[in-house]
């Protein structure tokens, strides 16, 4: 993979070509005052806010479609019940994107879900996040249509994790050898903030698909460290 190309973050997509493994990336472990480390963040990717400023991230839909109103609302509720509920962040907007719109711009498309950049680098990026609601051309599982809403929720929460700057948990250098799907994806420098978390929504090796969109205890602790606890 070449540097500076679009970062493909499709859930459970296993690279068949030569990969960039965690050993090839530069890691920085930050000890905290309480001696505990939290989460796994792409270095310098967090959204930054002034002291006392409300931590608002705007979200809009590139191709807002009435036929997907239920699915778009499910995504909104899923993010509000996870990343927003468990932090000081507030996600606002959720309308059709204008030509120039700040924040996270989502394209609905029947292809592999992904983001074009990590964290704040996605701000104002056209088609910055791709979400799939139909799973006809791309599907995470052969039985996806029986549990479509569960997959929509899980994938949305996972991709929003990337949009907040969190990297794939299985790419860590301390990933257990039994995590057979571990691989790298041409990511920038990453900061180790927690012990390895098998239950993270960001971990391909989680026995539950993206933990079915539920943040783990360590996901929440990492989120608090970067964006603060709920007000």
C-alpha positions as CSV (number, residue, x, y, z in Angstrom):
1,X,0.0,0.0,0.0
2,X,1.3,3.5,-0.8
3,X,1.5,6.4,1.7
4,X,-1.2,9.0,1.7
5,X,-3.7,6.9,-0.2
6,X,-7.2,6.5,1.0
7,X,-7.3,4.4,4.1
8,X,-9.6,1.5,3.6
9,X,-11.1,0.3,6.9
10,X,-13.7,-2.3,5.8
11,X,-14.6,-4.5,8.8
12,X,-13.2,-8.0,8.7
13,X,-11.5,-7.5,5.3
14,X,-8.4,-9.7,5.3
15,X,-5.5,-8.4,3.2
16,X,-4.1,-11.1,0.8
17,X,-1.2,-9.0,-0.4
18,X,1.9,-8.1,1.7
19,X,0.7,-6.0,4.6
20,X,2.3,-3.3,6.8
21,X,2.2,-4.9,10.2
22,X,2.3,-3.2,13.5
23,X,6.0,-3.8,13.8
24,X,6.5,-1.4,10.9
25,X,4.6,1.5,12.6
26,X,5.9,3.9,15.2
27,X,4.2,3.6,18.6
28,X,4.3,5.8,21.6
29,X,3.1,4.6,25.0
30,X,1.9,7.4,27.3
31,X,1.9,6.6,31.0
32,X,-0.9,8.4,32.8
33,X,-0.9,9.7,36.4
34,X,-2.9,6.7,37.7
35,X,-0.5,4.2,36.0
36,X,-3.2,2.9,33.6
37,X,-3.1,3.3,29.9
38,X,-6.2,3.9,27.8
39,X,-7.1,2.9,24.2
40,X,-5.3,3.1,20.9
41,X,-5.3,6.4,19.1
42,X,-3.8,7.6,15.8
43,X,-1.2,10.2,16.9
44,X,-2.3,13.8,16.7
45,X,-5.7,12.8,15.2
46,X,-8.0,13.9,18.0
47,X,-10.5,16.7,17.4
48,X,-9.4,19.8,19.4
49,X,-11.5,22.2,21.2
50,X,-10.8,25.5,23.1
51,X,-11.1,25.4,26.9
52,X,-14.7,25.8,27.9
53,X,-15.9,25.3,24.3
54,X,-18.7,22.9,23.7
55,X,-17.3,19.8,22.0
56,X,-19.5,19.7,19.0
57,X,-18.8,17.6,15.9
58,X,-21.2,18.1,13.0
59,X,-22.5,15.2,10.9
60,X,-24.3,15.4,7.5
61,X,-25.4,13.0,4.8
62,X,-24.0,13.5,1.2
63,X,-26.9,11.7,-0.4
64,X,-29.7,12.0,2.2
65,X,-32.5,9.7,1.0
66,X,-36.0,9.4,2.4
67,X,-36.1,5.7,1.7
68,X,-33.2,5.3,4.2
69,X,-34.8,7.5,6.9
70,X,-35.0,4.6,9.4
71,X,-31.4,3.5,8.7
72,X,-30.1,7.1,9.0
73,X,-32.0,7.5,12.3
74,X,-30.6,4.2,13.6
75,X,-27.0,5.5,12.9
76,X,-27.8,8.7,14.7
77,X,-29.2,7.0,17.7
78,X,-26.4,4.5,17.8
79,X,-23.8,7.2,17.9
80,X,-25.7,9.2,20.5
81,X,-26.0,6.2,22.7
82,X,-22.3,5.3,22.5
83,X,-19.6,7.9,21.6
84,X,-21.8,10.8,22.7
85,X,-23.4,9.3,25.8
86,X,-20.1,8.2,27.2
87,X,-18.1,11.5,26.6
88,X,-18.3,15.2,26.5
89,X,-18.8,15.2,22.7
90,X,-22.0,16.3,21.0
91,X,-22.9,15.2,17.5
92,X,-25.1,17.7,15.7
93,X,-26.6,18.3,12.3
94,X,-27.5,14.9,10.7
95,X,-29.1,16.7,7.7
96,X,-28.2,16.8,4.0
97,X,-24.7,18.1,3.4
98,X,-24.2,21.5,1.8
99,X,-21.5,22.1,-0.8
100,X,-19.2,23.1,2.0
101,X,-20.0,21.5,5.3
102,X,-17.8,21.1,8.3
103,X,-17.6,17.9,10.2
104,X,-18.2,14.3,9.2
105,X,-19.7,13.9,5.7
106,X,-21.3,10.4,5.2
107,X,-22.0,8.8,1.8
108,X,-24.6,6.0,1.7
109,X,-23.2,3.4,-0.7
110,X,-23.3,-0.4,-1.2
111,X,-19.6,-1.0,-0.8
112,X,-17.2,-1.7,2.0
113,X,-17.7,0.7,5.0
114,X,-14.7,2.9,5.5
115,X,-13.4,6.4,6.4
116,X,-11.1,8.4,4.1
117,X,-9.0,9.7,7.1
118,X,-8.6,9.4,10.8
119,X,-10.0,11.8,13.4
120,X,-9.9,15.5,12.7
121,X,-8.4,14.8,9.3
122,X,-11.9,13.7,8.1
123,X,-13.3,17.2,8.9
124,X,-15.0,18.7,5.7
125,X,-13.8,15.8,3.6
126,X,-16.3,15.0,0.8
127,X,-17.5,11.4,1.2
128,X,-15.4,11.2,4.3
129,X,-17.2,8.2,5.7
130,X,-18.9,5.4,3.7
131,X,-21.8,3.5,5.3
132,X,-23.7,0.6,3.7
133,X,-27.4,0.0,4.3
134,X,-28.3,-2.6,1.7
135,X,-25.4,-5.1,1.8
136,X,-26.1,-6.4,-1.7
137,X,-22.7,-5.9,-3.4
138,X,-20.7,-6.0,-0.1
139,X,-21.6,-7.9,3.0
140,X,-19.8,-8.7,6.2
141,X,-21.6,-12.1,6.6
142,X,-23.7,-14.4,4.4
143,X,-26.6,-14.0,6.9
144,X,-26.4,-10.2,7.1
145,X,-29.9,-9.6,5.9
146,X,-31.4,-11.5,8.8
147,X,-29.7,-9.1,11.2
148,X,-29.3,-6.0,9.0
149,X,-30.0,-3.4,11.7
150,X,-27.4,-5.0,14.1
151,X,-24.8,-4.8,11.4
152,X,-25.7,-1.2,10.5
153,X,-25.3,-0.2,14.2
154,X,-22.1,-2.1,14.7
155,X,-20.4,-0.8,11.6
156,X,-21.5,2.8,12.2
157,X,-20.1,2.8,15.8
158,X,-16.9,1.2,14.5
159,X,-16.4,3.8,11.7
160,X,-17.2,6.7,14.0
161,X,-14.5,5.4,16.3
162,X,-12.1,5.9,13.4
163,X,-13.6,9.3,12.8
164,X,-12.7,10.2,16.4
165,X,-9.1,9.0,15.8
166,X,-9.2,5.5,17.3
167,X,-7.2,2.8,15.4
168,X,-7.8,-0.9,14.9
169,X,-7.1,-2.6,18.2
170,X,-5.7,-5.8,16.5
171,X,-2.8,-3.7,14.9
172,X,-1.2,-3.2,18.3
173,X,2.3,-4.6,18.8
174,X,1.1,-6.5,21.9
175,X,-1.8,-8.2,20.1
176,X,-2.0,-11.9,21.2
177,X,-0.9,-14.4,18.6
178,X,-4.3,-16.0,18.6
179,X,-5.7,-12.9,17.0
180,X,-5.2,-14.4,13.5
181,X,-6.7,-11.4,11.7
182,X,-4.1,-9.0,12.8
183,X,-2.8,-6.8,10.0
184,X,-1.7,-3.2,9.4
185,X,-3.2,-0.6,7.0
186,X,-0.8,2.1,6.2
187,X,-1.8,4.1,9.3
188,X,0.1,7.1,10.7
189,X,1.9,6.8,14.0
190,X,-0.3,5.4,16.8
191,X,-0.4,6.0,20.5
192,X,-1.1,3.0,22.8
193,X,-3.4,4.2,25.6
194,X,-4.8,1.0,27.1
195,X,-3.9,-2.6,27.7
196,X,-5.0,-4.8,24.7
197,X,-8.8,-4.9,24.6
198,X,-10.3,-8.1,23.1
199,X,-13.8,-6.5,23.6
200,X,-13.2,-3.2,21.8
201,X,-15.5,-2.1,19.1
202,X,-12.3,-1.4,17.2
203,X,-11.0,-5.0,17.3
204,X,-11.4,-7.3,14.3
205,X,-10.6,-10.2,16.6
206,X,-13.6,-9.5,18.9
207,X,-15.8,-12.6,19.0
208,X,-18.8,-10.3,18.6
209,X,-18.9,-8.4,15.4
210,X,-17.5,-4.9,16.4
211,X,-18.9,-5.8,19.8
212,X,-22.3,-5.3,18.1
213,X,-21.8,-1.6,18.5
214,X,-21.5,-1.5,22.3
215,X,-18.4,0.3,23.7
216,X,-16.3,-1.8,26.0
217,X,-15.1,-0.6,29.4
218,X,-11.7,0.2,28.0
219,X,-13.3,1.9,24.9
220,X,-15.1,4.2,27.4
221,X,-12.0,4.9,29.5
222,X,-10.0,5.8,26.4
223,X,-12.8,8.0,25.2
224,X,-12.8,9.9,28.5
225,X,-9.1,10.4,28.3
226,X,-9.2,12.0,24.9
227,X,-12.6,13.8,24.9
228,X,-13.6,14.0,28.5
229,X,-16.4,12.3,30.6
230,X,-20.0,13.3,30.1
231,X,-20.9,16.7,31.4
